[in-house]
Amino acid sequence: MQCPLAAFGGMDADVWNEQVAQTYDESSAHMYTPEVLGPTVDFLERRAGRGPALEFAVGTGRVALPLSARGIRVAGIEKSEAMARELARKPDGRHVAVTVGDMTSCQAPDAFSLVYLVYNAITCLLSQDEQVACFRNAARHLEPGGRLVIEVFVPDLQRLPPGETARPFHVGEHHVGFDTYDVLNQHVVSHHYTIVDGRGSTFLSPHRYVWPSELDLMAELAGLELSERWADWNEAPFAASSRSHVSMWRKPGDRSESR
C-alpha cells in the first residue's frame, strides 16, 4: 500500500536513498547484535500482548522481522521506498505489511495494540509540529488501551562545552560518528564516516532533538497518558544521567473494547 509522499516530515527524501538502503544493515551492524536487539524485541513483545503491532519508520525490518518471528502480527509505515524494498527482499519480508508514506499522516489498515518507534526515529521529524502530528497519528492507530513506545536519545548538551558545537558519539575501526548541534532550533546533524572493503563513504542525517518532558506534552495533546519510562530496553531506571530513554504512553480505555 502507498500513501502520498509530498510531505516527508521535514526530511529530504534523498537522505534515505537507494545507496543508503542497500548498505543500511551493514552500516548499522552494531544495532543487530543480540545484546542490543534481544532486549528490544523482548520489551516490545511483552507490551504488544496479542498484537497486532505497527512500527513507524520500519526501515529494513531490523526490529519488525524478529518481532514478527515471535508470533506478533507486525505492520509498518515507511517513507523511503528504497528502504521498504530492502525489507520486502528479505526471506520473511512478506510477513510485514508495509505502507509507504509519511508517519505524521499516513494511515495503515487495522487498529493496533502497539505502535512503536525505535532508534531515534521520532527525531527524523524536523519540527515540533511534525512530531506532534506523529503522536496524533500514532494515537489514531491505537485501539483503546493500546500503547505507544518510543526509543530516543536524551540531548547530550551537558557534555557540550561552551562555544563548541560538535561531539563524537562513536569511534570505531570502520566507523566514526559525531553530532553537530544548533541549540537555538533544537537541531542536530549526525555525521557518519564509514570504511567498508577499503572504500570510504559519508552519510549525514538531520534530526530535531526532543526532551522527555516535551514528548510527554505531545502525548497529552494526542490523548495519551505516560505509563512507563526506562533508561533502556533492559528497563534500567531512568535518571538525570541517562543518555537515552524508552518511554511508553497508553491510550485510555480497555483493550477488550475493540476485540
KEPA-632945 format. One record per residue (C-alpha): x, y, z; residue number from 1. Coordinates in Angstrom, 2 decimals. Example, Ala and Ser with C-alpha at 12.3 -4.5 7.8 and 13.67 -1.06 7.14 Angstrom:
% residues 2
<rec <12.30, -4.50, 7.80>, 1>
<rec <13.67, -1.06, 7.14>, 2>
% end
This chain:
% residues 259
<rec <0.00, 0.00, 0.00>, 1>
<rec <1.22, 3.52, -0.69>, 2>
<rec <0.36, 6.93, 0.71>, 3>
<rec <1.19, 10.34, -0.80>, 4>
<rec <4.86, 11.26, -0.44>, 5>
<rec <4.50, 15.01, -0.93>, 6>
<rec <5.24, 15.62, 2.76>, 7>
<rec <8.28, 13.84, 4.06>, 8>
<rec <8.09, 15.15, 7.60>, 9>
<rec <10.79, 17.76, 7.03>, 10>
<rec <13.37, 15.20, 5.93>, 11>
<rec <14.94, 15.36, 2.49>, 12>
<rec <13.65, 12.31, 0.61>, 13>
<rec <17.15, 11.80, -0.81>, 14>
<rec <18.61, 11.06, 2.66>, 15>
<rec <17.22, 7.53, 2.66>, 16>
<rec <18.01, 6.76, -0.97>, 17>
<rec <18.84, 3.50, -2.75>, 18>
<rec <22.52, 3.60, -1.85>, 19>
<rec <21.82, 4.17, 1.85>, 20>
<rec <19.11, 1.49, 1.90>, 21>
<rec <21.37, -1.13, 0.34>, 22>
<rec <24.12, -0.56, 2.91>, 23>
<rec <21.94, 0.25, 5.91>, 24>
<rec <22.08, -3.16, 7.60>, 25>
<rec <25.85, -3.40, 7.23>, 26>
<rec <26.49, 0.13, 8.46>, 27>
<rec <24.15, -0.45, 11.44>, 28>
<rec <25.55, -3.89, 12.28>, 29>
<rec <26.09, -2.90, 15.93>, 30>
<rec <22.29, -2.48, 16.27>, 31>
<rec <21.74, -6.10, 15.21>, 32>
<rec <23.85, -7.67, 17.94>, 33>
<rec <21.96, -9.96, 20.37>, 34>
<rec <22.69, -7.70, 23.34>, 35>
<rec <21.01, -4.76, 21.53>, 36>
<rec <18.25, -6.42, 19.52>, 37>
<rec <17.27, -9.11, 22.02>, 38>
<rec <16.06, -6.79, 24.82>, 39>
<rec <14.34, -4.54, 22.25>, 40>
<rec <12.23, -7.36, 20.86>, 41>
<rec <11.58, -8.82, 24.34>, 42>
<rec <10.26, -5.47, 25.59>, 43>
<rec <8.01, -4.89, 22.58>, 44>
<rec <6.67, -8.46, 22.60>, 45>
<rec <5.54, -8.06, 26.22>, 46>
<rec <3.82, -4.73, 25.53>, 47>
<rec <2.17, -5.90, 22.31>, 48>
<rec <0.28, -8.68, 24.05>, 49>
<rec <-1.71, -10.47, 21.36>, 50>
<rec <-0.93, -7.68, 18.89>, 51>
<rec <-1.06, -6.55, 16.19>, 52>
<rec <1.84, -4.07, 16.28>, 53>
<rec <2.74, -1.17, 13.97>, 54>
<rec <6.24, 0.24, 13.53>, 55>
<rec <6.61, 3.82, 12.32>, 56>
<rec <9.79, 4.19, 10.19>, 57>
<rec <10.06, 0.41, 9.87>, 58>
<rec <13.13, 0.71, 7.63>, 59>
<rec <14.64, -2.59, 6.54>, 60>
<rec <12.90, -4.52, 9.30>, 61>
<rec <15.63, -4.74, 11.94>, 62>
<rec <13.03, -4.93, 14.73>, 63>
<rec <9.84, -5.77, 12.83>, 64>
<rec <11.11, -9.07, 11.43>, 65>
<rec <12.28, -10.67, 14.72>, 66>
<rec <9.15, -9.38, 16.45>, 67>
<rec <7.05, -10.99, 13.71>, 68>
<rec <9.01, -14.22, 14.22>, 69>
<rec <7.76, -14.23, 17.84>, 70>
<rec <4.21, -14.63, 16.54>, 71>
<rec <3.17, -10.96, 16.68>, 72>
<rec <1.45, -9.68, 13.53>, 73>
<rec <3.54, -6.65, 12.57>, 74>
<rec <2.89, -3.91, 10.03>, 75>
<rec <4.97, -0.86, 9.18>, 76>
<rec <4.87, 2.66, 7.78>, 77>
<rec <7.99, 3.72, 5.89>, 78>
<rec <8.53, 6.91, 3.88>, 79>
<rec <11.51, 5.60, 1.88>, 80>
<rec <10.52, 3.31, -0.96>, 81>
<rec <14.14, 2.16, -1.18>, 82>
<rec <14.16, 1.04, 2.47>, 83>
<rec <10.78, -0.67, 2.04>, 84>
<rec <12.12, -2.59, -0.97>, 85>
<rec <15.07, -3.85, 1.08>, 86>
<rec <12.66, -5.15, 3.71>, 87>
<rec <10.48, -6.83, 1.08>, 88>
<rec <13.52, -8.61, -0.39>, 89>
<rec <14.32, -10.38, 2.87>, 90>
<rec <13.23, -14.02, 3.28>, 91>
<rec <10.48, -13.18, 5.79>, 92>
<rec <9.78, -9.69, 4.48>, 93>
<rec <6.37, -10.76, 3.19>, 94>
<rec <5.22, -11.21, 6.80>, 95>
<rec <5.43, -7.44, 7.45>, 96>
<rec <2.85, -5.39, 5.54>, 97>
<rec <4.43, -2.02, 4.75>, 98>
<rec <2.51, 1.13, 3.90>, 99>
<rec <4.76, 3.63, 2.09>, 100>
<rec <4.19, 7.17, 3.31>, 101>
<rec <4.76, 9.84, 5.95>, 102>
<rec <4.36, 8.65, 9.54>, 103>
<rec <2.84, 12.02, 10.51>, 104>
<rec <-0.30, 11.38, 8.47>, 105>
<rec <-0.28, 8.08, 6.58>, 106>
<rec <-2.87, 5.52, 7.70>, 107>
<rec <-2.18, 1.80, 7.84>, 108>
<rec <-5.12, -0.62, 7.80>, 109>
<rec <-6.35, -2.03, 11.12>, 110>
<rec <-6.16, -0.89, 14.73>, 111>
<rec <-3.15, -1.87, 16.81>, 112>
<rec <-2.35, -2.79, 20.39>, 113>
<rec <1.13, -1.32, 19.98>, 114>
<rec <2.69, 1.43, 17.88>, 115>
<rec <6.43, 1.90, 18.27>, 116>
<rec <9.36, 3.99, 17.00>, 117>
<rec <12.92, 2.83, 17.67>, 118>
<rec <16.48, 4.08, 17.22>, 119>
<rec <15.65, 7.83, 17.47>, 120>
<rec <13.13, 7.74, 14.61>, 121>
<rec <10.98, 10.48, 16.16>, 122>
<rec <13.88, 12.93, 15.73>, 123>
<rec <13.82, 12.46, 11.95>, 124>
<rec <10.84, 14.82, 12.02>, 125>
<rec <12.45, 18.25, 11.96>, 126>
<rec <9.80, 20.43, 13.57>, 127>
<rec <7.75, 20.32, 16.75>, 128>
<rec <4.53, 20.44, 14.71>, 129>
<rec <5.54, 17.32, 12.79>, 130>
<rec <6.45, 15.47, 15.96>, 131>
<rec <3.09, 16.37, 17.50>, 132>
<rec <1.39, 15.15, 14.31>, 133>
<rec <3.27, 11.86, 14.62>, 134>
<rec <1.93, 11.34, 18.14>, 135>
<rec <-1.59, 12.10, 16.97>, 136>
<rec <-1.24, 9.70, 14.06>, 137>
<rec <0.01, 7.00, 16.42>, 138>
<rec <-2.99, 7.60, 18.70>, 139>
<rec <-5.34, 7.23, 15.72>, 140>
<rec <-3.87, 3.79, 15.04>, 141>
<rec <-4.17, 2.56, 18.63>, 142>
<rec <-7.11, 0.59, 19.93>, 143>
<rec <-8.42, 1.55, 23.41>, 144>
<rec <-5.79, 0.59, 25.96>, 145>
<rec <-3.14, 0.42, 23.24>, 146>
<rec <0.40, 1.62, 23.80>, 147>
<rec <2.90, 3.87, 22.06>, 148>
<rec <6.59, 3.12, 22.70>, 149>
<rec <9.44, 5.42, 21.64>, 150>
<rec <13.20, 4.88, 21.98>, 151>
<rec <15.17, 8.12, 21.70>, 152>
<rec <18.35, 9.74, 22.92>, 153>
<rec <18.45, 12.38, 25.64>, 154>
<rec <20.03, 15.56, 24.22>, 155>
<rec <23.71, 15.49, 25.14>, 156>
<rec <24.01, 19.19, 25.86>, 157>
<rec <25.52, 18.71, 29.34>, 158>
<rec <28.61, 17.29, 27.61>, 159>
<rec <28.83, 20.15, 25.11>, 160>
<rec <31.44, 22.68, 26.35>, 161>
<rec <30.58, 26.37, 25.93>, 162>
<rec <31.38, 27.56, 22.42>, 163>
<rec <31.62, 24.04, 20.92>, 164>
<rec <29.05, 22.62, 18.54>, 165>
<rec <30.30, 19.07, 17.85>, 166>
<rec <30.52, 15.89, 19.93>, 167>
<rec <31.58, 12.35, 18.86>, 168>
<rec <29.12, 9.53, 19.55>, 169>
<rec <31.01, 6.56, 18.07>, 170>
<rec <34.66, 5.95, 17.23>, 171>
<rec <35.41, 2.50, 15.84>, 172>
<rec <37.77, 0.74, 13.47>, 173>
<rec <35.46, 1.18, 10.48>, 174>
<rec <33.16, 3.99, 11.58>, 175>
<rec <33.45, 7.44, 13.12>, 176>
<rec <30.37, 9.42, 14.01>, 177>
<rec <29.84, 12.84, 15.53>, 178>
<rec <26.95, 15.24, 16.02>, 179>
<rec <26.86, 18.97, 15.34>, 180>
<rec <24.32, 20.99, 17.32>, 181>
<rec <22.15, 24.02, 16.62>, 182>
<rec <20.85, 24.60, 20.15>, 183>
<rec <18.71, 27.58, 19.12>, 184>
<rec <16.48, 25.42, 16.91>, 185>
<rec <16.93, 22.06, 18.68>, 186>
<rec <18.56, 20.64, 15.56>, 187>
<rec <21.44, 18.20, 15.35>, 188>
<rec <23.15, 16.68, 12.32>, 189>
<rec <24.69, 13.23, 12.66>, 190>
<rec <27.84, 12.79, 10.57>, 191>
<rec <28.86, 9.21, 9.72>, 192>
<rec <32.20, 8.31, 8.11>, 193>
<rec <32.47, 4.62, 7.26>, 194>
<rec <35.13, 2.43, 5.64>, 195>
<rec <33.94, -0.84, 4.04>, 196>
<rec <36.32, -3.01, 2.00>, 197>
<rec <38.83, -0.18, 1.88>, 198>
<rec <36.33, 2.33, 0.49>, 199>
<rec <35.15, 5.35, 2.41>, 200>
<rec <31.64, 6.78, 2.50>, 201>
<rec <29.89, 9.63, 4.27>, 202>
<rec <26.31, 9.96, 5.45>, 203>
<rec <24.69, 12.99, 7.08>, 204>
<rec <21.27, 12.82, 8.72>, 205>
<rec <19.45, 15.83, 10.25>, 206>
<rec <17.37, 15.47, 13.41>, 207>
<rec <15.31, 17.54, 15.82>, 208>
<rec <16.18, 16.53, 19.37>, 209>
<rec <13.38, 16.50, 21.89>, 210>
<rec <13.27, 16.36, 25.69>, 211>
<rec <11.30, 13.72, 27.66>, 212>
<rec <9.01, 16.37, 29.14>, 213>
<rec <8.32, 17.73, 25.66>, 214>
<rec <7.39, 14.25, 24.47>, 215>
<rec <5.02, 13.88, 27.42>, 216>
<rec <3.24, 17.08, 26.38>, 217>
<rec <2.99, 15.83, 22.79>, 218>
<rec <1.46, 12.62, 24.09>, 219>
<rec <-1.04, 14.58, 26.19>, 220>
<rec <-2.06, 16.60, 23.12>, 221>
<rec <-2.70, 13.28, 21.37>, 222>
<rec <-4.82, 11.97, 24.25>, 223>
<rec <-2.21, 9.56, 25.60>, 224>
<rec <-1.00, 9.04, 29.18>, 225>
<rec <2.56, 8.27, 30.30>, 226>
<rec <2.76, 4.80, 31.82>, 227>
<rec <6.46, 3.81, 31.76>, 228>
<rec <9.87, 5.37, 31.27>, 229>
<rec <13.16, 3.45, 31.37>, 230>
<rec <16.77, 4.24, 30.54>, 231>
<rec <16.96, 1.35, 28.05>, 232>
<rec <15.22, -1.77, 26.78>, 233>
<rec <16.51, -3.72, 29.79>, 234>
<rec <14.29, -1.50, 31.97>, 235>
<rec <17.12, 0.16, 33.88>, 236>
<rec <15.81, 3.09, 35.94>, 237>
<rec <15.70, 6.41, 34.10>, 238>
<rec <17.89, 9.00, 35.83>, 239>
<rec <19.26, 12.50, 35.28>, 240>
<rec <22.44, 10.95, 33.87>, 241>
<rec <20.64, 8.66, 31.39>, 242>
<rec <21.70, 9.22, 27.78>, 243>
<rec <18.58, 7.65, 26.27>, 244>
<rec <15.14, 6.54, 27.27>, 245>
<rec <12.42, 4.09, 26.30>, 246>
<rec <9.06, 5.65, 27.10>, 247>
<rec <5.54, 4.28, 26.81>, 248>
<rec <2.22, 6.11, 26.71>, 249>
<rec <-1.19, 4.47, 26.89>, 250>
<rec <-4.44, 5.30, 25.13>, 251>
<rec <-7.27, 5.39, 27.69>, 252>
<rec <-9.78, 2.56, 27.58>, 253>
<rec <-9.88, -1.20, 27.77>, 254>
<rec <-8.33, -3.30, 25.01>, 255>
<rec <-11.32, -5.63, 25.23>, 256>
<rec <-13.49, -2.78, 23.93>, 257>
<rec <-12.03, -3.22, 20.43>, 258>
<rec <-11.99, -7.01, 20.36>, 259>
% end
